[in-house]
């Protein structure tokens, strides 16, 4: 009898434990479902989406309000303008002693970053070194790269002066001469500011 009572007690106790663990399991599942439901992002109506898009556009507009977004070409033209404004004294003050100075079709002052051609005490032309980047082109570029970036030149052909192949572009107050020994060679650049006569 004691064995039967003990066996009955163990069975009831086992059923009680199993039902408690099932109850806890059900409670945990319900809690998980609640957490999962609250973690879901709310679906926005079409009207709410449109309002949100307008808000983003307005925020961006507020950030750039009154500021004109500058293109890379405009940015490079500004840099050129600053270089052309330099006097010989300002060049020496800013960059120190040049690598070379002399005459080649006019006075020039040569630095690692640029060759400045001087006329009547002011910069009249610039010649950037190989690797210098301007208008999205690295100097020592190719014919195809120049035309892809800048389009068709104002003039193109063999220069009568030095028998090199030349592409001439005009942009703003500047004339750009891309020059190479052959049409398929590497091109170098000379920049001149248009002089008002």
N, C-alpha and C positions, 0 to 999 in steps of 0.2 A: 504494500500500500504506500509506504513511504517512497518507494521508487516511482510509483505511478504519480504521486503528488509532485515529486521532484521533477519528473518528466513533464508534467502538465505545466508546472511553474516555468521551466526552461522554455517550453514552447510559447507560452503567453508572453514571457519576457522577450523572446526572440521576435515575436510578432510586433510587440510594442517598439522595440528598437528599429526594426525594419520600417514600421509606419512612421516613426519619428524622423528617420533619415530621409524617407520619401517626402515627408512634409517639408523638411529643410531644403531638399532638392527642388521641390516645387516653388518654395519661397525664393530661392536663389534664381531660378529661371524667370520668375515674375520680375524680380529686381533687375535682372539682366535685360529683359524686354523693355522695362521702363527706361533704363539707361540708354539702350540702343535707340529707342524712340526719341529721347531728348537730345541725342547727339546728331540726329539727322538734321541737315539744314532745311529750313523752311522753304517751300516752293514759293517763288514770287509770281505774282500775276503779271500779265503782259504790261499792264499800266505801271506797276512797281518797277519792272525792268527798264522801261523807257525813262522813268524819272531818275533811276540810278545812272543810266547812261548820260543823261543831260547833266547830272551833278558832276560826273567825271569830266565831261567836256568843259564845264564851267570852271572846275578846279584847275585844269590845264590852262585855260584861257587866262585865269587870274595869275598864274605863274609867269606867263609870258606877256601879260598886258603891257602895252607900251614899249615892248622890246621887239625889235625886228630880228628874226632868226637869220643869221648870216650864213651864206653859202661858203664852201671852201674857196671858191674862186674870189669872192668878195673879201674874204679874210686874207688871202694871199695878196690881193691888190692893195689892201691897207698896209701890209708889211712892206711891200715895194715902195709905196708912197713915202713911208717913213725913211727908207734907205735913200731915196732920191732927194729927200730934204736935207740930208747931211752935208755939211761943209767939210773940207779937208781937215780942218782943226778938230771938228767933232768926231770924225773917223778916228783920228789919232787918239783923242781923249777916250773914246769908247773902247777901242781895240788895241791900242798901244802900237808898238813898232811893227811895221808890216814885214811879211816874208820877203817881199820884193817890191821895188818901185822903179818905174822907168817909163819909156815911151814906146807905144806900138799903135800907130794910127792916132795917137794922143797920149796924154799922161795917164798912167794907171797906178793903182795901189793894190797889192795882192795880199790877201789873208787866206787862211785855210777855209773859211766859211764863204768867201766871196771875193771877186775881183771888181774893184770900183774904177771906172773910167771917169776922168775928171776933165771938165771944160770950164774955163774961167772960174776956178775955185769951187765948183759944185759938181755933184755926181751927174754925169750925162748918160752913162750906160752901166749896166751890171752884167757880170758873167759868173753865174753860179758854178761851183765845182761839181765834178762827177759825184753822183749819189744824192745831191741836193734835191729835195722834193718841192715841186710847185705845180699847182693846178692838177693834183693827182698823178703827176708824172715824176719819175726819178730821172735826173739828168744823166745822160748816157743811155737814153731810151731809144726805141725803134720807131721807124716810120709808121708802122701799123698802130702802135700804142698812141702816138701823137694824134693821128687822125681819128682814132676811136674816142679819145678823150676830148679833143677840141674841134673835131669836124674838119671841113675843107678849109684850107688856108686862103688868104687873100691872093697870094701868089706862090708858085712852086716851080722849081727848076734849077738849072745849073747857073751858079753865080758867075758873071763875066769877070768880076774882080779877082777872085781867087780859085775859080774852077771847082768849087764845092757844091754839093747839092743842098738847096735851101728851101725851107718852108717858112713863109712869112704870115704871121697872124697879127691882127690889131684888136685890142681890147681896152676900152676906155681910153686913157691918155697914153697907152703904151703900145709899142710895136715889139713883137717877139720874133726873133730869127733863130729857128732851129736849123743847125748846120751840121753836115756830115761829109766825109770824103766821097761817099757814094750813096745812092738812094737806099741801099740795103744795109748801110753801116749804122754805127751808133751816133746819135745826134746830141749835140751840145747846144747850149742856149745863150743868146745875147739878148738882153732886154734894153730897150731904149725908150725914153720918155719923149712923146711927141712935143716938139718945140713950137710954140705959137710965134709966127713971124709977123 
